[in-house]
């Protein structure tokens, strides 16, 4: 199994980033419509993300692209919430590449990147229907919390989301290893 995790470059990887972000947003929005009757303006979200890609770039962020046998298989992003707190965003593995451990690889790599940056904690928000993702997050030590300051989820939709936090300490590291 040839897997590569690449720290994306804002310019040279823009087409791949746009492609996988759009696929993620379409998938998530179709589930939001079906499960909760919530319909997001994914075109606007896509353009905002592409315009603001810098938030996911070095030195305080990361955007990882995952390739499986040289085909784009997934993405995971990290951005700064505060000087000591990072936020995981847009973690997505294409359906045909699920159950290969790619999501776990992306998550472990982002946690390591967050530690290298110096973050003391990581937070995330995830739609309630993403049960497999929640299991993955819990397996490395994430715990549910209340909605947090800086989340991009509008207040009227937060009842449909799960908010989580991971403390990046020696204790949390040993529990996830």
C-alpha positions as CSV (number, residue, x, y, z in Angstrom):
1,X,0.0,0.0,0.0
2,X,1.7,3.2,-1.2
3,X,0.5,6.1,0.9
4,X,2.0,9.6,0.8
5,X,1.0,12.4,3.1
6,X,2.1,15.7,1.7
7,X,2.1,19.1,3.3
8,X,0.3,21.1,0.6
9,X,1.7,24.2,-1.1
10,X,-0.9,26.9,-1.5
11,X,0.0,27.6,-5.1
12,X,1.2,24.3,-6.7
13,X,-1.5,22.2,-5.0
14,X,-4.4,24.6,-5.4
15,X,-6.2,22.5,-8.0
16,X,-6.1,19.3,-5.8
17,X,-7.1,21.3,-2.7
18,X,-10.1,22.8,-4.6
19,X,-11.2,19.4,-5.9
20,X,-11.1,17.6,-2.6
21,X,-12.6,20.5,-0.6
22,X,-15.5,20.7,-3.1
23,X,-16.1,16.9,-2.9
24,X,-16.1,17.1,0.9
25,X,-18.5,20.0,1.0
26,X,-20.9,18.3,-1.5
27,X,-20.9,15.1,0.5
28,X,-21.4,16.8,3.9
29,X,-24.1,19.2,2.6
30,X,-26.1,16.3,1.0
31,X,-26.0,14.6,4.4
32,X,-27.0,17.8,6.3
33,X,-30.0,18.2,4.0
34,X,-31.1,14.6,4.4
35,X,-30.5,14.3,8.1
36,X,-31.3,17.8,9.4
37,X,-32.9,19.8,6.7
38,X,-29.9,22.2,6.7
39,X,-28.6,23.4,3.4
40,X,-25.3,25.4,3.4
41,X,-24.1,27.7,0.7
42,X,-21.2,25.4,-0.3
43,X,-20.1,27.5,-3.2
44,X,-19.5,30.4,-0.8
45,X,-17.8,28.1,1.7
46,X,-15.5,26.8,-1.1
47,X,-14.6,30.3,-2.2
48,X,-13.9,31.5,1.4
49,X,-11.7,28.5,2.0
50,X,-9.8,29.0,-1.2
51,X,-9.4,32.7,-0.6
52,X,-8.2,32.1,3.0
53,X,-6.0,29.0,2.4
54,X,-3.2,30.8,4.2
55,X,-4.9,29.9,7.5
56,X,-4.0,26.3,6.8
57,X,-0.4,27.0,5.8
58,X,3.0,27.2,7.6
59,X,4.0,28.3,10.1
60,X,0.8,28.1,12.3
61,X,-1.3,25.8,10.1
62,X,-1.1,22.7,7.9
63,X,-3.0,21.3,5.0
64,X,-2.2,17.6,4.3
65,X,-3.1,15.9,1.1
66,X,-3.2,12.1,1.2
67,X,-2.3,10.1,-1.9
68,X,-3.0,6.4,-2.2
69,X,-1.0,4.8,-5.0
70,X,-0.5,8.3,-6.5
71,X,-4.2,9.1,-6.5
72,X,-5.7,11.9,-4.3
73,X,-7.5,10.1,-1.5
74,X,-8.1,12.6,1.2
75,X,-7.3,15.9,3.0
76,X,-7.0,17.2,6.6
77,X,-6.3,20.7,7.8
78,X,-5.1,22.4,10.9
79,X,-5.4,26.1,11.7
80,X,-4.7,28.4,14.6
81,X,-7.5,29.3,17.0
82,X,-5.3,30.9,19.6
83,X,-1.5,31.0,20.1
84,X,-1.8,27.7,22.1
85,X,-4.8,26.1,20.4
86,X,-5.2,24.6,17.0
87,X,-8.4,23.5,15.2
88,X,-8.8,20.5,12.9
89,X,-10.8,21.2,9.7
90,X,-11.9,19.6,6.5
91,X,-10.8,16.1,7.4
92,X,-12.1,13.9,4.6
93,X,-11.2,10.6,2.9
94,X,-12.9,9.8,-0.4
95,X,-15.4,6.9,-0.1
96,X,-13.4,4.5,-2.2
97,X,-10.4,4.9,0.1
98,X,-12.2,4.5,3.4
99,X,-11.4,1.6,5.8
100,X,-7.7,1.6,4.7
101,X,-6.5,3.6,7.8
102,X,-5.9,6.8,5.8
103,X,-8.1,8.9,8.2
104,X,-6.1,7.6,11.1
105,X,-2.8,8.4,9.4
106,X,-4.0,11.9,8.6
107,X,-5.2,12.5,12.1
108,X,-2.0,11.2,13.7
109,X,0.1,13.3,11.4
110,X,-1.9,16.5,12.2
111,X,-1.6,15.8,15.9
112,X,2.2,15.5,15.5
113,X,2.3,18.7,13.4
114,X,0.2,20.5,16.1
115,X,2.7,19.4,18.8
116,X,5.6,20.6,16.6
117,X,3.9,24.0,16.2
118,X,3.6,24.2,20.0
119,X,-0.2,23.9,20.4
120,X,-1.3,22.7,23.8
121,X,-4.7,21.5,22.6
122,X,-6.7,20.7,19.5
123,X,-10.4,21.3,18.9
124,X,-12.8,20.4,16.2
125,X,-16.4,20.5,15.1
126,X,-18.0,17.7,13.3
127,X,-21.6,17.1,12.1
128,X,-23.5,14.6,14.2
129,X,-23.9,12.1,11.4
130,X,-20.1,11.6,11.2
131,X,-20.2,8.7,13.7
132,X,-17.1,6.9,12.3
133,X,-15.1,10.1,12.5
134,X,-16.2,10.6,16.1
135,X,-15.1,7.1,16.9
136,X,-11.7,7.8,15.4
137,X,-11.3,11.1,17.3
138,X,-12.3,9.4,20.6
139,X,-9.8,6.6,20.0
140,X,-6.9,9.1,20.1
141,X,-8.2,11.0,23.2
142,X,-10.6,13.6,21.9
143,X,-13.5,14.4,24.3
144,X,-16.8,16.1,23.7
145,X,-17.0,19.8,24.8
146,X,-19.5,22.6,24.5
147,X,-19.4,24.7,21.3
148,X,-16.3,26.9,21.4
149,X,-15.3,30.4,20.6
150,X,-14.0,30.7,17.1
151,X,-16.0,27.8,15.6
152,X,-17.2,28.6,12.1
153,X,-20.5,26.8,12.8
154,X,-23.4,29.3,13.0
155,X,-25.3,29.2,16.3
156,X,-28.5,28.1,14.6
157,X,-26.9,24.9,13.3
158,X,-24.8,24.0,16.4
159,X,-27.4,21.5,17.7
160,X,-26.5,19.3,14.7
161,X,-22.7,19.3,15.5
162,X,-20.4,17.6,17.9
163,X,-17.5,19.7,19.4
164,X,-14.4,18.0,20.7
165,X,-11.0,18.8,22.3
166,X,-7.7,16.9,22.7
167,X,-5.2,18.0,25.2
168,X,-1.7,17.7,23.8
169,X,0.2,16.5,26.9
170,X,2.4,13.6,27.7
171,X,-0.6,11.9,29.3
172,X,-2.7,12.3,26.2
173,X,0.1,11.2,24.0
174,X,0.6,7.9,25.9
175,X,-3.1,7.3,25.8
176,X,-3.2,7.6,22.0
177,X,0.0,5.8,21.2
